[in-house]
Amino acid sequence: MPAQADIIVSSPDSTEVKLVVEAKLQIPNLQETEHQLKNFMLQLRCPLGLLMSPQRLWVYLDRFTSYSEDSVERLGEFNIEGLIKFRSPAGDEVAFENAVQHWLEDISSSATRGQVKDPKLREVINHYILPAVETGIVRAAGPR
């Protein structure tokens, strides 16, 4: 399966990809999905990647130490149950992608960040995700 993402955050002129997001209702094979995300990050020379399900968030950072997956490090895995406003019939992947995109677009509001109770996740959001989103354009990576 070719590398892909559901959401991309790029610079306003679209020359630099700041963040890629893979949003999935189910992740039956974490290792394979993680491999695909890392490869996509490498292809785009993107420093930050998120893998999201309605319950979990995995955050990846490319340290640019090599041109292989070894350069991409998992910063953390977090419980995000209830953080993404998503209520839709089972199997509606597009609705979940839209909910994740909306969450990213709202992450700069203090009310949205205030919902994050995990101090480590709050630190990752403030240090990595927020700067990418505040200085970039959040958009779907393909047609929905």
C-alpha positions in Angstrom: 0.0 0.0 0.0 1.4 3.4 -0.9 2.3 5.9 1.8 -0.4 8.4 2.4 -2.0 10.7 5.0 -5.5 12.0 5.7 -4.6 15.5 6.8 -1.6 17.7 5.9 -0.5 20.9 7.6 1.7 22.9 5.2 3.2 26.4 5.1 0.9 29.1 3.7 2.8 28.9 0.4 2.6 25.0 0.4 6.3 24.6 0.0 6.9 23.0 3.4 4.9 20.2 5.0 4.9 20.8 8.8 2.6 17.9 9.9 1.0 14.8 8.5 -1.9 13.0 10.2 -3.3 9.5 9.7 -6.8 9.4 11.2 -8.3 5.9 11.5 -11.3 4.5 13.4 -9.5 1.2 13.7 -5.9 0.4 13.6 -5.7 -3.4 13.3 -2.0 -3.5 12.6 -0.2 -0.7 14.4 3.2 -1.7 13.1 2.1 -1.6 9.4 0.2 1.7 9.9 3.2 3.2 11.7 5.5 2.1 8.9 3.3 3.8 6.3 3.2 7.0 8.3 6.9 7.1 8.8 7.6 6.5 5.1 5.2 9.3 4.1 7.0 11.6 6.5 10.3 10.7 5.0 9.0 11.2 1.4 7.8 14.7 2.3 10.7 15.5 4.6 8.0 16.3 7.2 9.2 16.6 10.8 6.0 15.7 12.6 3.4 12.9 12.2 0.3 12.0 14.1 -1.5 8.6 14.0 -5.0 9.0 15.6 -7.8 6.8 16.5 -10.9 7.9 18.6 -9.1 6.5 21.7 -5.3 6.8 21.0 -2.8 9.3 19.6 0.7 8.4 18.6 3.2 11.3 17.9 6.2 10.9 15.7 9.2 13.2 15.2 11.7 12.9 12.4 15.1 13.8 13.8 16.6 14.0 10.2 19.5 11.8 11.3 19.2 9.5 8.3 17.0 8.9 5.2 15.4 5.8 6.8 12.7 5.0 9.3 15.3 4.9 12.0 15.3 8.7 11.9 11.6 8.9 12.9 11.1 8.5 16.6 7.8 7.8 18.5 7.5 10.7 21.0 4.6 9.2 22.8 1.3 7.3 22.9 -1.6 9.0 24.6 -5.2 8.3 25.6 -7.4 10.9 23.9 -10.8 9.3 24.5 -13.3 12.1 24.5 -10.9 14.7 23.3 -12.0 14.6 19.6 -15.6 15.6 19.2 -16.8 12.6 17.2 -20.2 11.0 17.2 -21.1 9.2 14.1 -22.3 5.9 12.9 -19.8 3.0 13.1 -17.5 2.9 10.1 -17.7 6.5 9.1 -14.0 7.1 8.5 -14.6 10.5 6.7 -16.6 11.9 9.7 -13.7 11.0 11.9 -11.1 12.6 9.6 -13.3 15.8 9.6 -13.5 15.7 13.4 -9.7 15.4 13.7 -9.2 18.2 11.2 -11.6 20.4 13.2 -9.7 19.6 16.4 -6.4 20.6 14.8 -7.9 23.9 13.5 -9.2 24.6 17.0 -6.1 23.5 18.9 -4.9 27.1 19.2 -7.9 28.1 21.4 -7.2 27.9 25.1 -10.5 26.2 25.7 -9.5 23.3 23.4 -6.1 23.0 25.0 -7.7 23.2 28.4 -9.5 19.9 27.7 -6.1 18.1 27.7 -5.5 16.7 31.2 -2.4 14.7 30.6 0.6 17.0 31.3 2.9 15.1 28.8 0.3 15.3 26.0 -0.2 19.0 26.8 3.6 19.5 26.5 3.7 17.7 23.2 0.8 19.8 21.9 2.3 23.1 23.0 5.9 22.2 21.8 5.2 20.4 18.6 1.6 20.4 17.3 0.6 23.9 18.1 3.5 25.6 16.4 2.9 23.6 13.2 -0.8 24.4 13.1 -0.4 28.1 14.0 2.1 28.7 11.3 0.5 26.4 8.7 -2.7 25.6 6.7 -4.7 22.6 7.8 -6.3 20.7 4.9 -7.4 17.3 3.8 -4.7 15.4 2.0 -7.1 14.1 -0.6 -10.8 14.2 -1.6 -13.3 13.2 1.0 
